[in-house]
């Protein structure tokens, strides 16, 4: 994709005119693309992601500190909910980042979970590119308009809580029971196990999840169960 496409994206989607459009194109360049195009592409987005992550955390922290008087622990949980993969990946998706990604053929065929992670990383890289090219104020404006506008919904739905805590609150208030977790299966060799976990409320299976550890399997099971309560 040539620079003109990124110039158009910058002006129409981001509302910015980049001085160095290569910064933005690099922000959309995944490591796998560089590995596949070594002769023509030299830089991927991980350094910009590193910078953007710091800018994002500062902007979100500043926003929460200035607008809410809650204790540090609550503010930390709120910040975590805003900067986690799901939140910033969704912000990237809504702003149509996906067509602009430069990925290898293999990564283009990756799982939805892998794509969500790539989009989240790209969001941070774009923040880094905006910060370098247009300054802190422009990066802050982009984060406010693309991410912080969702905070009211995060508060209303309670999704700022970690999935297991959120599920426990809902199950206790709706059903009068505390969720329990059970490992349903273990597959794979010791160095690459996959645990499938079920979460039960009053003896009824309400969600299943899988992961490389029991804890991550529990988290995914809780996420699946939350969809049941929220549907």
NORCOR-V668618 format. One record per residue. N is the residue number from 1. RES is the residue in one small letter. PSI is psi in degrees with one decimal (* if undefined). OMEGA is omega in radians with two decimals (NA if undefined). NEAR is the number of other C-alpha atoms within 12 Angstrom. Layout:
BEGIN
[[N & RES & PSI & OMEGA & NEAR] [N & RES & PSI & OMEGA & NEAR]]
END
This chain:
BEGIN
[[1 & x & 128.2 & -3.04 & 18] [2 & x & 173.3 & -3.04 & 15] [3 & x & -26.6 & -3.11 & 19] [4 & x & -35.5 & 3.12 & 17] [5 & x & -38.3 & 3.14 & 20] [6 & x & -31.8 & 3.05 & 34] [7 & x & -43.5 & 3.12 & 25] [8 & x & -44.8 & 3.12 & 21] [9 & x & -44.4 & -3.12 & 29] [10 & x & -44.2 & -3.06 & 33] [11 & x & -39.7 & -3.06 & 17] [12 & x & -37.6 & -3.07 & 15] [13 & x & -43.7 & -3.12 & 22] [14 & x & -17.6 & -3.10 & 31] [15 & x & 33.9 & -3.07 & 21] [16 & x & 150.0 & 3.00 & 27] [17 & x & 106.4 & -3.09 & 22] [18 & x & 138.4 & 3.00 & 29] [19 & x & -38.8 & 3.13 & 19] [20 & x & 92.6 & -3.05 & 21] [21 & x & -20.4 & 3.11 & 28] [22 & x & -28.6 & 3.07 & 30] [23 & x & -43.6 & -3.13 & 32] [24 & x & -41.9 & 3.13 & 46] [25 & x & -38.9 & 3.08 & 37] [26 & x & -36.2 & 3.14 & 37] [27 & x & -26.6 & -3.13 & 44] [28 & x & 6.2 & -3.06 & 46] [29 & x & 111.3 & 3.13 & 42] [30 & x & 152.2 & 3.14 & 40] [31 & x & -38.4 & -3.10 & 29] [32 & x & -33.4 & 3.14 & 26] [33 & x & -40.8 & 3.10 & 26] [34 & x & -43.0 & 3.14 & 23] [35 & x & -29.8 & -3.10 & 21] [36 & x & -16.0 & -3.10 & 21] [37 & x & 50.5 & -3.03 & 19] [38 & x & -30.3 & -3.07 & 14] [39 & x & -25.2 & -3.04 & 10] [40 & x & -19.7 & -3.10 & 11] [41 & x & 127.9 & -3.03 & 21] [42 & x & -21.4 & -2.98 & 19] [43 & x & 133.9 & 3.04 & 27] [44 & x & -175.8 & -2.92 & 34] [45 & x & 6.5 & -2.98 & 40] [46 & x & -32.7 & 3.08 & 28] [47 & x & -40.2 & 3.07 & 27] [48 & x & -36.0 & 3.09 & 35] [49 & x & -42.9 & 3.11 & 35] [50 & x & -44.6 & 3.13 & 23] [51 & x & -46.7 & -3.10 & 28] [52 & x & -33.8 & 3.10 & 36] [53 & x & -42.4 & 3.14 & 32] [54 & x & -41.5 & 3.12 & 23] [55 & x & -44.1 & 3.14 & 34] [56 & x & -46.7 & -3.11 & 44] [57 & x & -39.0 & 3.12 & 32] [58 & x & -46.4 & -3.11 & 21] [59 & x & -45.5 & -3.13 & 31] [60 & x & -42.5 & 3.13 & 39] [61 & x & -43.7 & 3.12 & 29] [62 & x & -43.7 & -3.14 & 20] [63 & x & -47.9 & -3.11 & 25] [64 & x & -40.8 & -3.12 & 29] [65 & x & -42.1 & -3.07 & 21] [66 & x & -23.5 & -3.02 & 12] [67 & x & -12.1 & -3.09 & 13] [68 & x & 141.8 & -3.11 & 17] [69 & x & 17.3 & -3.08 & 12] [70 & x & 162.7 & -3.14 & 14] [71 & x & 160.9 & -3.08 & 12] [72 & x & -39.5 & -3.13 & 14] [73 & x & -42.1 & 3.11 & 14] [74 & x & -44.6 & 3.13 & 19] [75 & x & -38.2 & 3.12 & 25] [76 & x & -43.0 & 3.11 & 24] [77 & x & -41.2 & 3.11 & 25] [78 & x & -43.6 & 3.12 & 34] [79 & x & -43.5 & 3.14 & 33] [80 & x & -38.4 & -3.13 & 26] [81 & x & -31.3 & -3.12 & 33] [82 & x & -36.2 & -3.03 & 40] [83 & x & 3.2 & 3.14 & 37] [84 & x & 164.3 & -3.05 & 31] [85 & x & -44.9 & -3.07 & 27] [86 & x & -41.1 & -3.08 & 29] [87 & x & -50.0 & -3.08 & 34] [88 & x & -27.9 & 3.04 & 42] [89 & x & -39.4 & 3.10 & 32] [90 & x & -38.5 & 3.08 & 29] [91 & x & -40.6 & 3.11 & 35] [92 & x & -41.1 & -3.14 & 37] [93 & x & -45.3 & -3.13 & 28] [94 & x & -28.6 & 3.13 & 21] [95 & x & 18.3 & 2.99 & 28] [96 & x & 45.0 & 3.08 & 22] [97 & x & -31.0 & -2.95 & 36] [98 & x & -44.6 & 3.14 & 28] [99 & x & -18.8 & -3.10 & 20] [100 & x & -8.9 & -3.10 & 33] [101 & x & 140.6 & 2.99 & 38] [102 & x & 105.8 & -3.06 & 35] [103 & x & 158.4 & 2.99 & 33] [104 & x & 165.6 & 3.11 & 20] [105 & x & -37.3 & 3.12 & 16] [106 & x & -44.6 & -3.13 & 17] [107 & x & -30.7 & 3.11 & 25] [108 & x & -22.4 & 3.13 & 21] [109 & x & 11.5 & -3.08 & 12] [110 & x & 173.2 & -3.10 & 16] [111 & x & 164.6 & 3.09 & 12] [112 & x & -38.4 & 3.14 & 14] [113 & x & -42.3 & 3.12 & 18] [114 & x & -39.4 & -3.14 & 19] [115 & x & -37.6 & 3.10 & 28] [116 & x & -39.4 & 3.12 & 27] [117 & x & -41.7 & 3.11 & 26] [118 & x & -42.8 & 3.12 & 39] [119 & x & -40.5 & 3.11 & 42] [120 & x & -44.5 & 3.12 & 41] [121 & x & -38.2 & 3.14 & 44] [122 & x & -38.1 & 3.08 & 47] [123 & x & -47.2 & 3.13 & 53] [124 & x & -38.9 & 3.13 & 44] [125 & x & -39.2 & 3.10 & 41] [126 & x & -40.8 & 3.05 & 54] [127 & x & -43.8 & 3.10 & 49] [128 & x & -41.5 & 3.13 & 39] [129 & x & -42.2 & 3.11 & 42] [130 & x & -43.9 & 3.14 & 41] [131 & x & -45.5 & -3.12 & 35] [132 & x & -39.4 & -3.03 & 28] [133 & x & -37.6 & -3.02 & 25] [134 & x & -10.6 & 3.09 & 27] [135 & x & 172.9 & -3.06 & 20] [136 & x & -42.7 & -3.08 & 23] [137 & x & -41.4 & -3.14 & 18] [138 & x & -41.1 & 3.10 & 27] [139 & x & -42.3 & 3.13 & 37] [140 & x & -43.0 & 3.14 & 30] [141 & x & -43.9 & 3.13 & 26] [142 & x & -44.3 & -3.14 & 36] [143 & x & -41.2 & 3.11 & 41] [144 & x & -45.7 & -3.04 & 25] [145 & x & -27.6 & -3.07 & 22] [146 & x & -26.2 & -3.01 & 34] [147 & x & -51.3 & -3.03 & 40] [148 & x & -19.5 & 3.07 & 32] [149 & x & -16.6 & -3.13 & 20] [150 & x & -5.0 & -2.99 & 26] [151 & x & -34.9 & 3.12 & 30] [152 & x & -42.2 & 3.11 & 17] [153 & x & -39.9 & 3.11 & 17] [154 & x & -41.7 & 3.11 & 24] [155 & x & -44.4 & -3.07 & 20] [156 & x & -37.0 & -3.08 & 11] [157 & x & -13.9 & -3.10 & 20] [158 & x & 11.8 & -3.09 & 24] [159 & x & -3.3 & 3.06 & 33] [160 & x & -20.2 & 3.09 & 30] [161 & x & 153.2 & 3.05 & 31] [162 & x & 151.9 & -2.99 & 26] [163 & x & -39.8 & -3.10 & 31] [164 & x & -41.8 & 3.12 & 31] [165 & x & -41.2 & 3.14 & 22] [166 & x & -44.5 & 3.13 & 27] [167 & x & -41.7 & -3.14 & 41] [168 & x & -42.8 & 3.13 & 30] [169 & x & -44.9 & -3.12 & 23] [170 & x & -42.9 & -3.11 & 28] [171 & x & -40.9 & -3.14 & 29] [172 & x & -38.3 & -3.11 & 18] [173 & x & -33.7 & -3.09 & 14] [174 & x & -36.6 & -3.01 & 16] [175 & x & -12.5 & -3.13 & 18] [176 & x & 20.1 & -3.13 & 13] [177 & x & 151.4 & 3.09 & 18] [178 & x & 132.4 & 3.13 & 23] [179 & x & 147.8 & 3.03 & 34] [180 & x & 152.6 & -3.05 & 27] [181 & x & 142.5 & -3.14 & 34] [182 & x & 133.2 & 3.07 & 28] [183 & x & 120.5 & -3.09 & 26] [184 & x & -31.5 & 3.12 & 23] [185 & x & 156.6 & 3.01 & 20] [186 & x & 128.1 & -3.13 & 21] [187 & x & 152.9 & 3.07 & 19] [188 & x & 166.5 & 3.12 & 14] [189 & x & 166.0 & -3.07 & 10] [190 & x & -35.2 & -3.08 & 11] [191 & x & -7.0 & -3.08 & 9] [192 & x & 49.7 & -3.10 & 12] [193 & x & 150.9 & 2.99 & 18] [194 & x & 121.6 & 3.13 & 24] [195 & x & 126.8 & 3.02 & 30] [196 & x & 125.0 & -3.02 & 29] [197 & x & 139.5 & 3.04 & 35] [198 & x & 145.9 & 3.05 & 34] [199 & x & 133.0 & -3.03 & 38] [200 & x & 142.8 & 2.99 & 28] [201 & x & 118.6 & -3.11 & 27] [202 & x & 41.2 & 3.08 & 17] [203 & x & -2.5 & -3.12 & 16] [204 & x & 128.7 & 3.09 & 19] [205 & x & 121.7 & -3.11 & 23] [206 & x & -3.4 & 3.11 & 28] [207 & x & 146.8 & 3.08 & 34] [208 & x & 145.5 & 3.09 & 33] [209 & x & 163.6 & -3.14 & 33] [210 & x & 151.3 & 3.12 & 30] [211 & x & 171.9 & -3.12 & 27] [212 & x & -4.2 & 3.06 & 24] [213 & x & 161.0 & 3.11 & 24] [214 & x & -39.8 & -3.11 & 27] [215 & x & -45.8 & -3.14 & 24] [216 & x & -32.8 & 3.05 & 26] [217 & x & -38.4 & 3.09 & 32] [218 & x & -42.2 & -3.13 & 36] [219 & x & -44.7 & -3.14 & 33] [220 & x & -37.0 & 3.09 & 32] [221 & x & -41.0 & 3.11 & 36] [222 & x & -40.6 & 3.11 & 41] [223 & x & -42.1 & 3.14 & 32] [224 & x & -40.8 & 3.14 & 28] [225 & x & -36.0 & 3.13 & 34] [226 & x & -35.6 & 3.11 & 33] [227 & x & -33.8 & 3.11 & 20] [228 & x & -42.0 & 3.14 & 17] [229 & x & -31.4 & -3.02 & 23] [230 & x & -5.5 & -3.12 & 16] [231 & x & * & NA & 7]]
END
